[in-house]
Amino acid sequence: MAFRCKQFSVEDGRSTLPVGTDAMLLGAWAEPGAAKSILDIGTGCGILALMMAQKSDAVVHAIDIDADSVTEALSNFRSSPWSGRLNASCVSLQEFSAGNRTKYDVVISNPPFFSGSLWSPDARRNLAKHDAGLDLNGLLSGVRIVLSDSGRFFLILPAGSRDLVLDVAGDVGLHPYKTLLVRPVGSKEPTRVLMEFSRTPRPNLTWNFLTICGRDGRFTPEYLALTENFHYF
């Protein structure tokens, strides 16, 4: 089934997970700036790689351990306005970081994060949604290897993982630079946290908040402003 954004569309029926709000939030929030090289870890159908290509002039490389996801991502890349700057490989982060010498200006990931939760009978979906194949330490250690000295790393996780990811990131030498806690509706507690990391500590880090929907069920002006370059509303 095609998911349409303003400047591109993606097919997501073959990849491990369909396009969801998490990817839309992260891709809209992450700012690649003047990056020349971007790595998307766990690309699925390629939505984040495409969003980064739209927002930059960078060459974007995507990796995923699921062959069907990579095949679908490559098809979506070829159909996009930025086909010459997008490519994908079927490889794990561990293998990629061990064998690749490129240092990336930006790394982005919507990683598997449902550690300890109920598993699906679908093995491919389990690899996409659970951290059995790539835990936080493996993810952040791999990112540390492939990130350039001045590079930035963007990811989204459940809000309850905030303290854990900060501890693990600190252990591998990554430091929070910008954060966003996301509430699904105004009356709820945050369910997601978006983080930007760099190699350099930032003093006086502040926690920002975003609410997706108001109590009337409509998107908030803040969410609309964040995603306006991608979403049709």
ZADO-1210 file (C-alpha; in nm, 4 decimals, padded with zeros to 6 digits):
<atoms>
<atom x="00.0000" y="00.0000" z="00.0000" code="MET" pos="1"/>
<atom x="00.1385" y="00.3412" z="-00.0942" code="ALA" pos="2"/>
<atom x="00.1986" y="00.6072" z="00.1704" code="PHE" pos="3"/>
<atom x="00.2042" y="00.9479" z="00.0064" code="ARG" pos="4"/>
<atom x="00.4035" y="01.2483" z="00.1189" code="CYS" pos="5"/>
<atom x="00.4097" y="01.5831" z="-00.0574" code="LYS" pos="6"/>
<atom x="00.7246" y="01.5165" z="-00.2606" code="GLN" pos="7"/>
<atom x="00.7408" y="01.1365" z="-00.2713" code="PHE" pos="8"/>
<atom x="00.5489" y="00.8194" z="-00.1965" code="SER" pos="9"/>
<atom x="00.6533" y="00.4828" z="-00.0526" code="VAL" pos="10"/>
<atom x="00.5253" y="00.1295" z="-00.0822" code="GLU" pos="11"/>
<atom x="00.5488" y="-00.0446" z="00.2558" code="ASP" pos="12"/>
<atom x="00.3725" y="-00.3777" z="00.2051" code="GLY" pos="13"/>
<atom x="00.6892" y="-00.5889" z="00.1825" code="ARG" pos="14"/>
<atom x="00.8990" y="-00.4358" z="00.4577" code="SER" pos="15"/>
<atom x="00.8869" y="-00.5521" z="00.8179" code="THR" pos="16"/>
<atom x="00.6823" y="-00.2566" z="00.9426" code="LEU" pos="17"/>
<atom x="00.4548" y="-00.0081" z="00.7649" code="PRO" pos="18"/>
<atom x="00.5121" y="00.3663" z="00.7793" code="VAL" pos="19"/>
<atom x="00.3983" y="00.4983" z="01.1167" code="GLY" pos="20"/>
<atom x="00.3859" y="00.8093" z="01.3309" code="THR" pos="21"/>
<atom x="00.7266" y="00.7349" z="01.4865" code="ASP" pos="22"/>
<atom x="00.9063" y="00.7591" z="01.1529" code="ALA" pos="23"/>
<atom x="00.7124" y="01.0696" z="01.0548" code="MET" pos="24"/>
<atom x="00.8001" y="01.2376" z="01.3849" code="LEU" pos="25"/>
<atom x="01.1687" y="01.1497" z="01.3687" code="LEU" pos="26"/>
<atom x="01.2168" y="01.2387" z="01.0025" code="GLY" pos="27"/>
<atom x="01.0387" y="01.5711" z="01.0421" code="ALA" pos="28"/>
<atom x="01.2248" y="01.6608" z="01.3647" code="TRP" pos="29"/>
<atom x="01.5777" y="01.5606" z="01.2627" code="ALA" pos="30"/>
<atom x="01.7702" y="01.8412" z="01.0930" code="GLU" pos="31"/>
<atom x="02.0556" y="01.7207" z="00.8712" code="PRO" pos="32"/>
<atom x="02.1724" y="02.0747" z="00.7957" code="GLY" pos="33"/>
<atom x="02.4689" y="02.0809" z="00.5590" code="ALA" pos="34"/>
<atom x="02.5414" y="01.7093" z="00.5966" code="ALA" pos="35"/>
<atom x="02.7123" y="01.5458" z="00.2980" code="LYS" pos="36"/>
<atom x="02.6648" y="01.1857" z="00.4113" code="SER" pos="37"/>
<atom x="02.3763" y="01.0261" z="00.6048" code="ILE" pos="38"/>
<atom x="02.3260" y="00.6692" z="00.7321" code="LEU" pos="39"/>
<atom x="01.9780" y="00.5300" z="00.8058" code="ASP" pos="40"/>
<atom x="01.9941" y="00.2236" z="01.0328" code="ILE" pos="41"/>
<atom x="01.7027" y="-00.0216" z="01.0044" code="GLY" pos="42"/>
<atom x="01.5498" y="00.1555" z="00.7067" code="THR" pos="43"/>
<atom x="01.2480" y="-00.0701" z="00.6474" code="GLY" pos="44"/>
<atom x="01.0705" y="00.0702" z="00.3419" code="CYS" pos="45"/>
<atom x="01.3116" y="00.3659" z="00.3340" code="GLY" pos="46"/>
<atom x="01.0859" y="00.6406" z="00.4699" code="ILE" pos="47"/>
<atom x="01.3509" y="00.8052" z="00.6910" code="LEU" pos="48"/>
<atom x="01.6159" y="00.7919" z="00.4194" code="ALA" pos="49"/>
<atom x="01.3735" y="00.9628" z="00.1802" code="LEU" pos="50"/>
<atom x="01.2867" y="01.2305" z="00.4346" code="MET" pos="51"/>
<atom x="01.6565" y="01.2993" z="00.4905" code="MET" pos="52"/>
<atom x="01.7142" y="01.3200" z="00.1149" code="ALA" pos="53"/>
<atom x="01.4324" y="01.5739" z="00.0860" code="GLN" pos="54"/>
<atom x="01.5781" y="01.7848" z="00.3674" code="LYS" pos="55"/>
<atom x="01.9406" y="01.7860" z="00.2498" code="SER" pos="56"/>
<atom x="02.1813" y="01.7560" z="-00.0399" code="ASP" pos="57"/>
<atom x="02.3487" y="01.4551" z="00.1203" code="ALA" pos="58"/>
<atom x="02.4192" y="01.1106" z="-00.0159" code="VAL" pos="59"/>
<atom x="02.2010" y="00.8794" z="00.1963" code="VAL" pos="60"/>
<atom x="02.2882" y="00.5156" z="00.2612" code="HIS" pos="61"/>
<atom x="02.0323" y="00.2862" z="00.4249" code="ALA" pos="62"/>
<atom x="02.0904" y="-00.0524" z="00.5868" code="ILE" pos="63"/>
<atom x="01.8560" y="-00.3249" z="00.7095" code="ASP" pos="64"/>
<atom x="01.8930" y="-00.6929" z="00.7969" code="ILE" pos="65"/>
<atom x="01.5688" y="-00.7867" z="00.6170" code="ASP" pos="66"/>
<atom x="01.6180" y="-00.8544" z="00.2464" code="ALA" pos="67"/>
<atom x="01.2576" y="-00.7804" z="00.1462" code="ASP" pos="68"/>
<atom x="01.2721" y="-00.4463" z="00.3249" code="SER" pos="69"/>
<atom x="01.5889" y="-00.3512" z="00.1395" code="VAL" pos="70"/>
<atom x="01.4356" y="-00.4552" z="-00.1934" code="THR" pos="71"/>
<atom x="01.1307" y="-00.2392" z="-00.1230" code="GLU" pos="72"/>
<atom x="01.3427" y="00.0532" z="-00.0045" code="ALA" pos="73"/>
<atom x="01.5498" y="00.0411" z="-00.3224" code="LEU" pos="74"/>
<atom x="01.2323" y="00.0439" z="-00.5324" code="SER" pos="75"/>
<atom x="01.1041" y="00.3450" z="-00.3377" code="ASN" pos="76"/>
<atom x="01.4382" y="00.5202" z="-00.3824" code="PHE" pos="77"/>
<atom x="01.4343" y="00.4680" z="-00.7585" code="ARG" pos="78"/>
<atom x="01.0866" y="00.6224" z="-00.7771" code="SER" pos="79"/>
<atom x="01.1864" y="00.9327" z="-00.5806" code="SER" pos="80"/>
<atom x="01.3227" y="01.2683" z="-00.7016" code="PRO" pos="81"/>
<atom x="01.6559" y="01.1888" z="-00.5292" code="TRP" pos="82"/>
<atom x="01.7292" y="00.8448" z="-00.6737" code="SER" pos="83"/>
<atom x="02.0893" y="00.9424" z="-00.7522" code="GLY" pos="84"/>
<atom x="02.1652" y="01.0139" z="-00.3860" code="ARG" pos="85"/>
<atom x="01.9986" y="00.7099" z="-00.2241" code="LEU" pos="86"/>
<atom x="02.1179" y="00.3519" z="-00.1878" code="ASN" pos="87"/>
<atom x="02.0599" y="00.0577" z="00.0475" code="ALA" pos="88"/>
<atom x="02.2358" y="-00.2598" z="00.1625" code="SER" pos="89"/>
<atom x="02.1157" y="-00.5746" z="00.3352" code="CYS" pos="90"/>
<atom x="02.3586" y="-00.5887" z="00.6264" code="VAL" pos="91"/>
<atom x="02.3565" y="-00.5652" z="01.0047" code="SER" pos="92"/>
<atom x="02.4958" y="-00.2596" z="01.1803" code="LEU" pos="93"/>
<atom x="02.7590" y="-00.4781" z="01.3448" code="GLN" pos="94"/>
<atom x="02.8860" y="-00.6031" z="01.0084" code="GLU" pos="95"/>
<atom x="02.8547" y="-00.2618" z="00.8474" code="PHE" pos="96"/>
<atom x="03.0454" y="-00.0771" z="01.1193" code="SER" pos="97"/>
<atom x="03.3209" y="-00.3406" z="01.1213" code="ALA" pos="98"/>
<atom x="03.3774" y="-00.3336" z="00.7460" code="GLY" pos="99"/>
<atom x="03.3014" y="00.0254" z="00.6472" code="ASN" pos="100"/>
<atom x="03.5470" y="00.3146" z="00.6775" code="ARG" pos="101"/>
<atom x="03.3070" y="00.5942" z="00.5839" code="THR" pos="102"/>
<atom x="03.2300" y="00.8405" z="00.8623" code="LYS" pos="103"/>
<atom x="02.8801" y="00.9873" z="00.8392" code="TYR" pos="104"/>
<atom x="02.7792" y="01.3446" z="00.9170" code="ASP" pos="105"/>
<atom x="02.4334" y="01.2280" z="01.0268" code="VAL" pos="106"/>
<atom x="02.3094" y="00.8903" z="01.1478" code="VAL" pos="107"/>
<atom x="01.9384" y="00.8308" z="01.2030" code="ILE" pos="108"/>
<atom x="01.7432" y="00.5316" z="01.3342" code="SER" pos="109"/>
<atom x="01.3950" y="00.4223" z="01.4320" code="ASN" pos="110"/>
<atom x="01.5340" y="00.1135" z="01.6070" code="PRO" pos="111"/>
<atom x="01.3855" y="-00.2087" z="01.7459" code="PRO" pos="112"/>
<atom x="01.2944" y="-00.1241" z="02.1029" code="PHE" pos="113"/>
<atom x="01.0222" y="-00.3472" z="02.2488" code="PHE" pos="114"/>
<atom x="01.2588" y="-00.5302" z="02.4822" code="SER" pos="115"/>
<atom x="01.0872" y="-00.7906" z="02.6987" code="GLY" pos="116"/>
<atom x="00.7414" y="-00.7366" z="02.5509" code="SER" pos="117"/>
<atom x="00.5169" y="-00.9992" z="02.3924" code="LEU" pos="118"/>
<atom x="00.6488" y="-01.1459" z="02.0690" code="TRP" pos="119"/>
<atom x="00.4579" y="-01.1820" z="01.7458" code="SER" pos="120"/>
<atom x="00.4392" y="-01.5164" z="01.5605" code="PRO" pos="121"/>
<atom x="00.5890" y="-01.3282" z="01.2628" code="ASP" pos="122"/>
<atom x="00.9668" y="-01.3739" z="01.2871" code="ALA" pos="123"/>
<atom x="01.0439" y="-01.0805" z="01.0530" code="ARG" pos="124"/>
<atom x="00.8262" y="-00.8464" z="01.2567" code="ARG" pos="125"/>
<atom x="00.9966" y="-00.9620" z="01.5767" code="ASN" pos="126"/>
<atom x="01.3382" y="-00.8648" z="01.4385" code="LEU" pos="127"/>
<atom x="01.2004" y="-00.5237" z="01.3440" code="ALA" pos="128"/>
<atom x="01.0263" y="-00.4526" z="01.6747" code="LYS" pos="129"/>
<atom x="01.2368" y="-00.6279" z="01.9403" code="HIS" pos="130"/>
<atom x="01.5959" y="-00.5703" z="02.0388" code="ASP" pos="131"/>
<atom x="01.7038" y="-00.9363" z="02.0161" code="ALA" pos="132"/>
<atom x="01.8984" y="-00.8612" z="01.6980" code="GLY" pos="133"/>
<atom x="02.0273" y="-00.5175" z="01.8005" code="LEU" pos="134"/>
<atom x="02.0158" y="-00.3944" z="02.1597" code="ASP" pos="135"/>
<atom x="02.0832" y="-00.0378" z="02.2701" code="LEU" pos="136"/>
<atom x="02.4481" y="-00.1029" z="02.3471" code="ASN" pos="137"/>
<atom x="02.5007" y="-00.2610" z="02.0053" code="GLY" pos="138"/>
<atom x="02.3181" y="00.0253" z="01.8340" code="LEU" pos="139"/>
<atom x="02.5005" y="00.3058" z="02.0115" code="LEU" pos="140"/>
<atom x="02.8399" y="00.1372" z="01.9924" code="SER" pos="141"/>
<atom x="02.7936" y="00.0907" z="01.6181" code="GLY" pos="142"/>
<atom x="02.6829" y="00.4503" z="01.5760" code="VAL" pos="143"/>
<atom x="02.9908" y="00.5697" z="01.7650" code="ARG" pos="144"/>
<atom x="03.2112" y="00.3893" z="01.5126" code="ILE" pos="145"/>
<atom x="03.0470" y="00.5257" z="01.1964" code="VAL" pos="146"/>
<atom x="02.9747" y="00.8812" z="01.3170" code="LEU" pos="147"/>
<atom x="03.2134" y="01.1581" z="01.2142" code="SER" pos="148"/>
<atom x="03.3842" y="01.3693" z="01.4791" code="ASP" pos="149"/>
<atom x="03.1325" y="01.6517" z="01.4314" code="SER" pos="150"/>
<atom x="02.8434" y="01.4232" z="01.3375" code="GLY" pos="151"/>
<atom x="02.4989" y="01.3954" z="01.4921" code="ARG" pos="152"/>
<atom x="02.2826" y="01.0932" z="01.5701" code="PHE" pos="153"/>
<atom x="01.9012" y="01.1058" z="01.5803" code="PHE" pos="154"/>
<atom x="01.6722" y="00.8365" z="01.7173" code="LEU" pos="155"/>
<atom x="01.3266" y="00.7748" z="01.8641" code="ILE" pos="156"/>
<atom x="01.2478" y="00.5445" z="02.1567" code="LEU" pos="157"/>
<atom x="00.9731" y="00.4811" z="02.4110" code="PRO" pos="158"/>
<atom x="00.9762" y="00.7610" z="02.6685" code="ALA" pos="159"/>
<atom x="01.0408" y="00.5072" z="02.9444" code="GLY" pos="160"/>
<atom x="01.3786" y="00.4245" z="02.7857" code="SER" pos="161"/>
<atom x="01.5080" y="00.7784" z="02.8328" code="ARG" pos="162"/>
<atom x="01.7340" y="00.7179" z="03.1323" code="ASP" pos="163"/>
<atom x="01.8648" y="00.3888" z="02.9956" code="LEU" pos="164"/>
<atom x="01.9631" y="00.5330" z="02.6592" code="VAL" pos="165"/>
<atom x="02.1335" y="00.8286" z="02.8269" code="LEU" pos="166"/>
<atom x="02.3383" y="00.5911" z="03.0431" code="ASP" pos="167"/>
<atom x="02.4364" y="00.3660" z="02.7526" code="VAL" pos="168"/>
<atom x="02.5145" y="00.6625" z="02.5270" code="ALA" pos="169"/>
<atom x="02.7382" y="00.8130" z="02.7936" code="GLY" pos="170"/>
<atom x="02.9250" y="00.4836" z="02.8270" code="ASP" pos="171"/>
<atom x="03.0136" y="00.4830" z="02.4549" code="VAL" pos="172"/>
<atom x="03.0968" y="00.8540" z="02.4351" code="GLY" pos="173"/>
<atom x="02.7778" y="01.0034" z="02.2907" code="LEU" pos="174"/>
<atom x="02.6079" y="01.2998" z="02.4568" code="HIS" pos="175"/>
<atom x="02.2523" y="01.4412" z="02.4270" code="PRO" pos="176"/>
<atom x="02.2328" y="01.7644" z="02.2323" code="TYR" pos="177"/>
<atom x="01.8597" y="01.8093" z="02.1745" code="LYS" pos="178"/>
<atom x="01.5514" y="01.6248" z="02.3018" code="THR" pos="179"/>
<atom x="01.1763" y="01.6065" z="02.2480" code="LEU" pos="180"/>
<atom x="00.9185" y="01.4247" z="02.4615" code="LEU" pos="181"/>
<atom x="00.5997" y="01.3419" z="02.2685" code="VAL" pos="182"/>
<atom x="00.2504" y="01.3057" z="02.4111" code="ARG" pos="183"/>
<atom x="-00.0140" y="01.1321" z="02.1945" code="PRO" pos="184"/>
<atom x="-00.2792" y="01.3645" z="02.3401" code="VAL" pos="185"/>
<atom x="-00.2617" y="01.6498" z="02.5857" code="GLY" pos="186"/>
<atom x="-00.3984" y="01.4553" z="02.8825" code="SER" pos="187"/>
<atom x="-00.1521" y="01.1645" z="02.8466" code="LYS" pos="188"/>
<atom x="00.2023" y="01.1138" z="02.9645" code="GLU" pos="189"/>
<atom x="00.4753" y="01.1180" z="02.6963" code="PRO" pos="190"/>
<atom x="00.5051" y="00.7888" z="02.5107" code="THR" pos="191"/>
<atom x="00.8031" y="00.8683" z="02.2871" code="ARG" pos="192"/>
<atom x="01.1329" y="01.0488" z="02.3258" code="VAL" pos="193"/>
<atom x="01.3335" y="01.1854" z="02.0336" code="LEU" pos="194"/>
<atom x="01.7018" y="01.2526" z="02.0922" code="MET" pos="195"/>
<atom x="01.9906" y="01.4087" z="01.9055" code="GLU" pos="196"/>
<atom x="02.3393" y="01.3017" z="02.0162" code="PHE" pos="197"/>
<atom x="02.6879" y="01.4303" z="01.9415" code="SER" pos="198"/>
<atom x="03.0374" y="01.3542" z="02.0631" code="ARG" pos="199"/>
<atom x="03.0535" y="01.6835" z="02.2532" code="THR" pos="200"/>
<atom x="02.8575" y="01.7386" z="02.5783" code="PRO" pos="201"/>
<atom x="02.6102" y="02.0248" z="02.5751" code="ARG" pos="202"/>
<atom x="02.5610" y="02.2165" z="02.9014" code="PRO" pos="203"/>
<atom x="02.2134" y="02.3084" z="03.0224" code="ASN" pos="204"/>
<atom x="02.0242" y="02.0503" z="02.8189" code="LEU" pos="205"/>
<atom x="01.6506" y="02.1226" z="02.8171" code="THR" pos="206"/>
<atom x="01.3614" y="01.8820" z="02.7606" code="TRP" pos="207"/>
<atom x="01.1082" y="02.0019" z="02.5055" code="ASN" pos="208"/>
<atom x="00.7539" y="01.8683" z="02.4614" code="PHE" pos="209"/>
<atom x="00.5193" y="01.8081" z="02.1698" code="LEU" pos="210"/>
<atom x="00.1562" y="01.6969" z="02.1763" code="THR" pos="211"/>
<atom x="00.0261" y="01.5232" z="01.8636" code="ILE" pos="212"/>
<atom x="-00.3493" y="01.5600" z="01.9161" code="CYS" pos="213"/>
<atom x="-00.5715" y="01.7799" z="02.1271" code="GLY" pos="214"/>
<atom x="-00.8604" y="01.6451" z="02.3314" code="ARG" pos="215"/>
<atom x="-01.0854" y="01.6999" z="02.0305" code="ASP" pos="216"/>
<atom x="-00.8813" y="01.4425" z="01.8373" code="GLY" pos="217"/>
<atom x="-00.7403" y="01.6956" z="01.5925" code="ARG" pos="218"/>
<atom x="-00.3720" y="01.7437" z="01.5247" code="PHE" pos="219"/>
<atom x="-00.2209" y="02.0262" z="01.7255" code="THR" pos="220"/>
<atom x="-00.0766" y="02.3328" z="01.5491" code="PRO" pos="221"/>
<atom x="00.2691" y="02.2269" z="01.6730" code="GLU" pos="222"/>
<atom x="00.2459" y="01.8817" z="01.5117" code="TYR" pos="223"/>
<atom x="00.1087" y="02.0292" z="01.1902" code="LEU" pos="224"/>
<atom x="00.3951" y="02.2792" z="01.1767" code="ALA" pos="225"/>
<atom x="00.6535" y="02.0077" z="01.2412" code="LEU" pos="226"/>
<atom x="00.5312" y="01.7761" z="00.9645" code="THR" pos="227"/>
<atom x="00.3953" y="02.0272" z="00.7121" code="GLU" pos="228"/>
<atom x="00.6683" y="01.9596" z="00.4546" code="ASN" pos="229"/>
<atom x="00.5687" y="01.5921" z="00.4374" code="PHE" pos="230"/>
<atom x="00.2106" y="01.5259" z="00.5483" code="HIS" pos="231"/>
<atom x="-00.1085" y="01.5880" z="00.3546" code="TYR" pos="232"/>
<atom x="-00.3728" y="01.7113" z="00.5999" code="PHE" pos="233"/>
</atoms>
